[in-house]
Amino acid sequence: MGKAENSKIIKRVIKLNFPLNWKLKLDFAVLPDRPTPSIIKGKKWIRGLRLNEEIVPIIVEVHGSIDRPILVITMPSIPSEKQKTIENFVFDYHGLKDVRELYDFMEEDDVLRRIKKKLYGFGGAGLMSASVFEGIVKAIIQQQISLRAAESITANLVERYGGKTKIVGEFAYDFPDAETLADLKLNELRNCGLSWKKAEYIRELSREVVGGFDPENLREKDYEEIVETLTSFKGIGRWSAELVMVASIGMNIIPADDLGVRRAISHFYFDDKPQTPSTIKRFAEERFGKFLRDCLVYLLMAYRMGLEL
C-alpha cells in the first residue's frame, strides 16, 4: 500500500473513434460511492487491478464531447506491456467499442430504437469483474437478494479484505484474492453481511482455487462445460453460472432466470405481463441474435432508469 503514491504517474490519452457518453457509463453503477471494488468520484472511475501479485491503481476519465471522446487512463509508470494490459482491461470492462453495427441493428426494432436515442453513447456491454474468480464470488453474493444489497455486501468484503493502494491522493481497491478469503473464519464473512450458507460457499470455492482450480480456464470452455464445472461447486446453480458467463466472461447468452432480465423484457415487449424464463430466453435469442448481450444491457439500463418510451 502506498507504493504507487510515490511513483511516477503517467496518463494514456486515447482519442476514440466512436460515440461515448461517460456519464451514462458511470450511472450504471448501483453503489458508486463505495468500492465494489471500483469506486466513482465525480467523473473519475477508480479501482486497483492485480498484475503479477502487484495491485496497480487506475483512474479512468473521459473528456471531450460524446461524439469526440478522449479517454484518459491515469496509472503508475509501469512497463509498456502492462500499460497495454490495463488499456485492454478498461476497454473490455466498460464495453468501449465501435457500436455502429449494433446501432444499425437497434434501428430495426421499435423499442431498441427509442432506447438507443435516449441512451446514445452508452456503447457496448461491459463486465462486472476483473477476473472470473471475482465474478463467481459476486454471483454467489447476488443470489436471491437485490443488486443494491449485493453491492453493499461486496463493498464490505472489499473494504475489509481487498487490496488497497493509492494514486494521486485517491485510494484504489482490488477484490480480495482467493488466498485471503480461504483463510477467513465464517464469522468474518458473516460480518460482511453474508448468510451462513453463502459464507460457506465462498470460502469453499476460495479453498478450491488455492488448491489448484483456476477459474480463468473457464474462458476457453463452451456453455455446457462451464455449467458443468461451476455447478459442481456447492451453492452454484445454473443461474449463477450463466451470470458468470455473460457478466464476467462476456459470452453472448441470456441468464433468463434473472429477475431483472425477465422484468425488463416483459416490461418493454410484453406490456409488463411477466413471462416465464423459457419464453424470455426463446424471445431474446430469436429477437437479438448476436447482439443479445448488448441489447440486454440497454434494456436493463432503460428499465432501471424508468425511461418512458
WOHU-V249809 format. One record per pair of residues at least 24 apart in sequence whose ideal C-beta (glycine too) atoms are under 8 Angstrom apart, sorted by the first residue. I is the first residue (numbers start at 1). GAP is how many residues later the second one is. If there is no record, write none. Layout:
i->I gap->GAP
i->I gap->GAP
//
This chain:
i->1 gap->163
i->1 gap->164
i->1 gap->165
i->2 gap->163
i->2 gap->164
i->3 gap->73
i->3 gap->162
i->4 gap->52
i->4 gap->53
i->4 gap->72
i->4 gap->161
i->4 gap->162
i->4 gap->163
i->4 gap->168
i->5 gap->160
i->5 gap->161
i->5 gap->162
i->5 gap->163
i->5 gap->164
i->7 gap->69
i->7 gap->70
i->8 gap->68
i->8 gap->69
i->9 gap->65
i->9 gap->66
i->9 gap->67
i->9 gap->68
i->9 gap->158
i->9 gap->159
i->10 gap->64
i->10 gap->65
i->10 gap->66
i->10 gap->67
i->10 gap->73
i->11 gap->61
i->11 gap->62
i->11 gap->63
i->11 gap->64
i->12 gap->59
i->12 gap->60
i->12 gap->61
i->12 gap->63
i->12 gap->71
i->12 gap->74
i->12 gap->75
i->13 gap->57
i->13 gap->58
i->13 gap->59
i->14 gap->56
i->14 gap->57
i->14 gap->58
i->14 gap->59
i->14 gap->73
i->15 gap->53
i->15 gap->54
i->15 gap->55
i->15 gap->56
i->16 gap->53
i->16 gap->54
i->16 gap->55
i->16 gap->80
i->17 gap->81
i->18 gap->78
i->18 gap->79
i->18 gap->80
i->18 gap->81
i->18 gap->82
i->18 gap->105
i->19 gap->47
i->19 gap->48
i->19 gap->50
i->19 gap->80
i->19 gap->101
i->19 gap->102
i->19 gap->104
i->20 gap->42
i->20 gap->46
i->20 gap->49
i->20 gap->51
i->20 gap->76
i->20 gap->101
i->20 gap->103
i->21 gap->45
i->21 gap->98
i->21 gap->99
i->21 gap->100
i->21 gap->101
i->21 gap->102
i->22 gap->39
i->22 gap->40
i->22 gap->47
i->24 gap->95
i->24 gap->97
i->24 gap->98
i->24 gap->277
i->25 gap->69
i->25 gap->70
i->25 gap->97
i->25 gap->98
i->25 gap->101
i->27 gap->278
i->28 gap->98
i->28 gap->273
i->30 gap->117
i->30 gap->118
i->30 gap->121
i->31 gap->117
i->31 gap->120
i->31 gap->121
i->31 gap->124
i->34 gap->117
i->34 gap->118
i->34 gap->121
i->34 gap->125
i->35 gap->120
i->35 gap->123
i->35 gap->124
i->35 gap->127
i->35 gap->136
i->35 gap->138
i->36 gap->115
i->36 gap->118
i->36 gap->119
i->36 gap->122
i->37 gap->117
i->37 gap->121
i->37 gap->125
i->37 gap->136
i->37 gap->137
i->37 gap->138
i->38 gap->135
i->39 gap->132
i->39 gap->133
i->39 gap->134
i->41 gap->129
i->44 gap->126
i->45 gap->49
i->46 gap->121
i->46 gap->124
i->46 gap->125
i->46 gap->126
i->47 gap->83
i->47 gap->125
i->47 gap->126
i->47 gap->127
i->48 gap->114
i->48 gap->115
i->48 gap->116
i->48 gap->117
i->48 gap->124
i->48 gap->125
i->48 gap->126
i->49 gap->37
i->49 gap->40
i->49 gap->81
i->49 gap->125
i->50 gap->80
i->50 gap->81
i->50 gap->113
i->50 gap->124
i->50 gap->127
i->51 gap->27
i->51 gap->31
i->51 gap->34
i->51 gap->35
i->55 gap->108
i->55 gap->109
i->55 gap->110
i->55 gap->117
i->55 gap->119
i->56 gap->26
i->56 gap->30
i->56 gap->109
i->57 gap->108
i->57 gap->109
i->57 gap->110
i->57 gap->113
i->57 gap->115
i->58 gap->28
i->58 gap->32
i->58 gap->109
i->58 gap->114
i->59 gap->108
i->59 gap->109
i->59 gap->111
i->59 gap->113
i->60 gap->30
i->60 gap->34
i->66 gap->54
i->66 gap->55
i->67 gap->54
i->71 gap->25
i->74 gap->93
i->74 gap->94
i->75 gap->92
i->76 gap->91
i->89 gap->41
i->92 gap->34
i->92 gap->35
i->92 gap->158
i->93 gap->33
i->93 gap->34
i->93 gap->37
i->94 gap->29
i->94 gap->32
i->95 gap->28
i->95 gap->29
i->95 gap->30
i->95 gap->31
i->95 gap->32
i->95 gap->199
i->95 gap->202
i->96 gap->27
i->96 gap->28
i->97 gap->26
i->97 gap->27
i->99 gap->24
i->99 gap->25
i->99 gap->195
i->102 gap->189
i->102 gap->192
i->105 gap->186
i->106 gap->185
i->106 gap->189
i->106 gap->192
i->109 gap->178
i->111 gap->157
i->111 gap->158
i->111 gap->188
i->111 gap->198
i->112 gap->183
i->112 gap->186
i->112 gap->187
i->114 gap->195
i->115 gap->153
i->115 gap->183
i->115 gap->184
i->115 gap->187
i->115 gap->192
i->115 gap->194
i->116 gap->182
i->118 gap->184
i->118 gap->189
i->118 gap->191
i->119 gap->179
i->119 gap->182
i->119 gap->183
i->119 gap->188
i->122 gap->175
i->122 gap->176
i->122 gap->179
i->124 gap->170
i->124 gap->173
i->125 gap->125
i->125 gap->168
i->125 gap->169
i->125 gap->171
i->125 gap->172
i->126 gap->171
i->127 gap->120
i->127 gap->121
i->127 gap->123
i->128 gap->119
i->128 gap->120
i->129 gap->46
i->129 gap->118
i->129 gap->119
i->130 gap->44
i->130 gap->45
i->131 gap->44
i->131 gap->84
i->131 gap->85
i->131 gap->117
i->132 gap->83
i->132 gap->84
i->132 gap->86
i->132 gap->87
i->132 gap->112
i->132 gap->116
i->132 gap->117
i->133 gap->42
i->133 gap->44
i->133 gap->45
i->133 gap->76
i->133 gap->82
i->133 gap->83
i->134 gap->41
i->134 gap->114
i->135 gap->80
i->135 gap->108
i->135 gap->109
i->135 gap->112
i->135 gap->113
i->135 gap->114
i->136 gap->69
i->136 gap->79
i->136 gap->94
i->136 gap->100
i->136 gap->104
i->136 gap->108
i->136 gap->112
i->137 gap->38
i->137 gap->44
i->137 gap->65
i->137 gap->68
i->137 gap->69
i->138 gap->110
i->139 gap->97
i->139 gap->101
i->139 gap->102
i->139 gap->104
i->139 gap->105
i->139 gap->108
i->139 gap->109
i->140 gap->58
i->140 gap->61
i->140 gap->62
i->140 gap->65
i->140 gap->95
i->140 gap->96
i->140 gap->100
i->141 gap->53
i->141 gap->57
i->141 gap->61
i->142 gap->101
i->143 gap->55
i->143 gap->92
i->143 gap->96
i->143 gap->97
i->147 gap->113
i->149 gap->44
i->152 gap->41
i->153 gap->39
i->153 gap->40
i->153 gap->41
i->156 gap->35
i->156 gap->36
i->156 gap->37
i->157 gap->32
i->157 gap->35
i->160 gap->28
i->160 gap->32
i->178 gap->27
i->178 gap->28
i->178 gap->29
i->178 gap->31
i->178 gap->32
i->179 gap->27
i->179 gap->31
i->180 gap->26
i->181 gap->25
i->182 gap->24
i->182 gap->25
i->182 gap->27
i->182 gap->28
i->197 gap->38
i->198 gap->37
i->200 gap->34
i->200 gap->35
i->201 gap->32
i->201 gap->33
i->201 gap->34
i->201 gap->35
i->204 gap->29
i->204 gap->30
i->204 gap->31
i->205 gap->28
i->205 gap->30
i->205 gap->31
i->208 gap->25
i->218 gap->26
i->218 gap->31
i->219 gap->30
i->223 gap->28
i->223 gap->30
i->246 gap->47
i->246 gap->50
i->250 gap->43
i->251 gap->42
i->252 gap->38
i->252 gap->40
i->252 gap->41
i->253 gap->39
i->253 gap->40
i->254 gap->26
i->254 gap->27
i->254 gap->30
i->254 gap->31
i->254 gap->38
i->254 gap->39
i->254 gap->42
i->256 gap->24
i->256 gap->25
i->256 gap->28
i->260 gap->40
i->260 gap->43
i->260 gap->44
i->261 gap->35
i->261 gap->39
i->263 gap->40
i->264 gap->32
i->264 gap->35
i->264 gap->36
i->264 gap->38
i->264 gap->39
i->265 gap->34
i->267 gap->36
i->268 gap->31
i->268 gap->34
i->268 gap->35
i->268 gap->41
//
